[in-house]
């Protein structure tokens, strides 16, 4: 069950090609942001393995690589950020995983999310490709604020990813800022995919960022977000769902 979660990537260049990058990258801040954006716009968030296929995602590096790169599927946070962490290490970044809790207006939830902390030239950055851009489309610096109003703040024993707008200043994600071993995501993954947490979310959830918006599925509603507008389409059948998954997300079930 636990073998393989610390393995190296089978093929870094194939992974980079999967997210639209053909160059060998150096571990810089600009390239970190390039990787985050490329990942969010090429590999969708999706819960279909446990929602439709009724199986638990494999968190070994070979399993994740086969699903996300070879089979061109998406995944949820433990999968997306798990393989992304392996990619960051392969590129040469100083990086460690953290276990997070999601907020986004939901109140305090148990830990059930994964992200990465990257250190570049002594500065730390929060990197997350597992939530379709909840924390923005690039890494978040520990000092300063992004153009989207996302910033890092310490609140007691937890570190928070927050977003400030003219109307609000809300917590998006929080975490204890220390190394969380990839092995320890295995039971969390099982709980979220096969336990009560999955029973509370029985419907398909799929999303991917595009250059001018996003595509998303939530239960039986497909949305096309483009240039600040949103078109809603009701999914009438499983055949229609599978067609949308293939056409807009590149997912074949």
C-alpha positions in Angstrom: 0.0 0.0 0.0 2.8 2.4 0.9 5.5 1.4 -1.6 6.2 3.9 -4.3 4.9 7.2 -2.8 8.5 8.5 -2.6 9.6 7.3 -6.0 11.1 9.6 -8.7 9.1 10.5 -11.8 9.4 7.9 -14.6 9.8 10.6 -17.2 10.0 14.3 -16.4 9.9 15.5 -20.0 6.8 13.5 -20.8 5.1 15.1 -17.8 6.2 18.6 -18.9 4.9 17.9 -22.4 1.6 16.9 -20.8 1.2 20.4 -19.4 2.4 22.1 -22.6 6.1 22.8 -21.7 8.9 21.5 -23.9 11.9 23.1 -22.3 14.0 21.9 -19.4 13.4 24.4 -16.6 15.6 25.9 -13.9 14.2 26.1 -10.4 13.3 29.8 -10.4 10.3 31.8 -9.1 9.2 32.6 -12.7 9.3 29.0 -13.7 7.4 27.9 -10.6 4.6 30.2 -11.6 4.8 28.9 -15.2 4.5 25.3 -13.9 1.5 26.1 -11.7 -0.3 27.9 -14.5 0.5 25.2 -17.0 -0.7 22.5 -14.7 -4.0 24.3 -13.9 -4.7 24.8 -17.6 -3.8 21.3 -18.9 -4.8 18.8 -16.2 -8.3 19.0 -14.8 -9.5 18.5 -11.2 -11.9 15.6 -11.1 -13.4 13.2 -8.6 -14.6 10.6 -11.1 -12.5 7.7 -10.0 -14.3 7.4 -6.7 -17.5 9.1 -7.8 -18.2 7.0 -11.0 -15.6 4.2 -11.0 -16.0 3.5 -7.3 -12.3 2.9 -6.6 -9.6 4.5 -4.5 -6.9 6.6 -6.3 -3.4 5.1 -6.3 -1.0 7.6 -4.7 2.2 5.9 -5.8 4.2 8.0 -8.2 4.0 5.3 -10.9 0.2 5.1 -10.4 -0.2 8.9 -10.5 2.1 9.2 -13.6 0.1 6.5 -15.4 -3.2 8.2 -14.7 -2.3 11.8 -15.2 0.4 11.6 -17.9 -0.1 8.4 -19.8 -3.9 8.1 -19.7 -4.3 11.9 -19.7 -6.9 11.9 -16.9 -7.2 14.4 -14.1 -7.4 13.9 -10.4 -8.1 15.5 -7.1 -5.8 17.2 -4.7 -3.9 14.2 -3.3 -3.2 13.1 -6.9 -2.5 16.4 -8.6 -0.3 17.9 -5.9 1.3 14.5 -5.3 2.6 14.2 -8.8 3.4 17.9 -9.0 5.5 17.6 -5.9 7.5 14.9 -7.6 7.9 17.1 -10.6 9.1 20.1 -8.5 11.8 17.9 -6.9 12.9 16.6 -10.3 13.2 20.1 -11.6 15.5 20.9 -8.6 13.2 22.9 -6.3 13.6 22.9 -2.5 10.1 21.7 -1.7 8.1 19.9 1.0 4.4 18.8 1.2 1.9 20.2 3.7 -1.5 18.9 4.8 -4.2 21.5 4.6 -7.8 22.2 5.5 -10.1 24.0 3.1 -12.3 26.9 4.2 -13.9 28.9 1.4 -17.0 29.8 3.4 -17.4 26.2 4.7 -16.2 26.8 8.3 -13.5 24.7 9.8 -13.2 21.3 8.2 -10.8 18.4 9.0 -7.5 18.2 7.2 -8.3 16.9 3.7 -6.1 18.7 1.2 -2.5 18.7 0.0 -0.2 21.5 -1.3 3.5 22.3 -1.5 5.9 24.8 0.1 8.7 25.9 -2.2 11.8 27.8 -1.0 13.7 29.9 -3.6 16.6 32.1 -2.6 15.5 32.0 1.0 11.9 33.0 0.2 9.0 30.6 0.7 6.0 30.2 -1.6 2.7 28.3 -1.4 2.1 26.2 -4.6 -1.2 24.4 -5.2 -2.5 22.8 -8.4 -5.1 20.7 -6.7 -8.1 23.1 -6.4 -8.5 24.6 -9.9 -7.0 27.9 -8.8 -8.6 28.5 -5.4 -5.3 30.2 -4.4 -4.8 31.8 -7.8 -3.0 30.8 -10.9 0.5 31.1 -9.6 2.5 30.5 -6.4 1.7 32.7 -3.4 4.7 34.4 -1.6 5.0 34.4 2.1 5.9 38.0 1.9 3.7 40.3 -0.3 0.4 39.8 -2.1 -0.5 38.5 -5.5 -2.3 40.6 -8.1 -5.4 38.5 -7.3 -5.2 39.7 -3.7 -4.0 36.3 -2.3 -1.5 36.4 0.6 -0.1 34.4 3.4 -0.8 35.1 7.1 0.0 33.3 10.4 -2.9 32.8 12.7 -2.0 31.0 15.9 -0.4 27.6 15.1 -1.7 27.6 11.5 -0.6 29.4 8.4 -3.4 30.7 6.2 -3.8 31.4 2.6 -6.1 34.4 2.5 -7.8 36.5 -0.2 -8.5 40.2 0.2 -11.0 42.1 -1.9 -12.8 45.4 -1.5 -15.7 43.6 0.2 -13.9 40.9 2.3 -10.7 39.3 3.6 -11.4 35.5 3.9 -9.4 32.4 4.6 -9.2 30.0 1.7 -6.8 27.3 3.0 -4.9 26.8 6.2 -2.1 24.4 7.2 0.6 23.7 9.8 3.8 24.8 8.1 5.9 21.6 8.5 6.8 18.6 6.3 4.0 16.1 6.0 5.3 12.8 4.8 3.6 11.5 1.5 2.9 8.2 3.2 0.6 10.0 5.6 -1.6 11.2 2.8 -2.6 7.5 2.0 -5.1 7.2 4.9 -6.5 10.7 4.2 -6.9 9.7 0.6 -8.8 6.6 1.5 -11.0 8.5 3.9 -11.8 11.2 1.3 -12.3 8.8 -1.6 -14.0 5.8 0.0 -15.2 6.9 3.5 -18.0 9.2 4.8 -16.4 12.2 3.1 -17.0 10.6 -0.4 -20.6 9.7 0.6 -21.2 13.4 1.3 -20.1 14.3 -2.2 -21.6 11.6 -4.5 -21.9 13.8 -7.6 -19.3 14.4 -10.4 -17.1 17.5 -9.8 -14.7 18.5 -12.7 -13.0 21.7 -13.5 -10.2 23.1 -15.5 -8.8 26.7 -16.1 -8.7 28.1 -19.6 -7.0 31.2 -20.9 -10.1 33.3 -20.7 -12.2 31.5 -18.0 -12.9 27.9 -17.0 -15.0 24.8 -17.7 -16.7 23.1 -14.7 -19.1 20.3 -13.9 -21.0 20.2 -10.6 -23.5 17.3 -10.4 -25.7 17.7 -13.5 -24.7 21.3 -14.4 -21.9 22.0 -16.9 -20.7 25.7 -16.9 -18.6 27.5 -19.5 -17.0 30.5 -17.9 -15.6 32.9 -20.5 -14.6 36.6 -20.3 -16.5 37.2 -17.1 -19.7 35.5 -18.2 -21.1 32.0 -17.5 -23.3 29.7 -19.6 -25.1 26.9 -17.8 -26.0 23.6 -19.6 -28.0 20.9 -17.8 -26.5 17.4 -18.3 -29.4 15.2 -19.3 -27.8 11.8 -19.4 -24.6 9.8 -18.7 -23.9 9.7 -22.4 -24.0 13.5 -22.5 -21.7 13.7 -19.4 -19.2 11.4 -21.1 -19.3 13.5 -24.3 -18.7 16.7 -22.3 -15.8 15.1 -20.4 -14.2 14.1 -23.6 -14.8 17.3 -25.6 -14.0 19.9 -22.9 -11.7 18.1 -20.4 -10.0 15.4 -22.6 -11.2 12.7 -20.2 -12.3 9.3 -21.5 -14.0 7.1 -19.0 
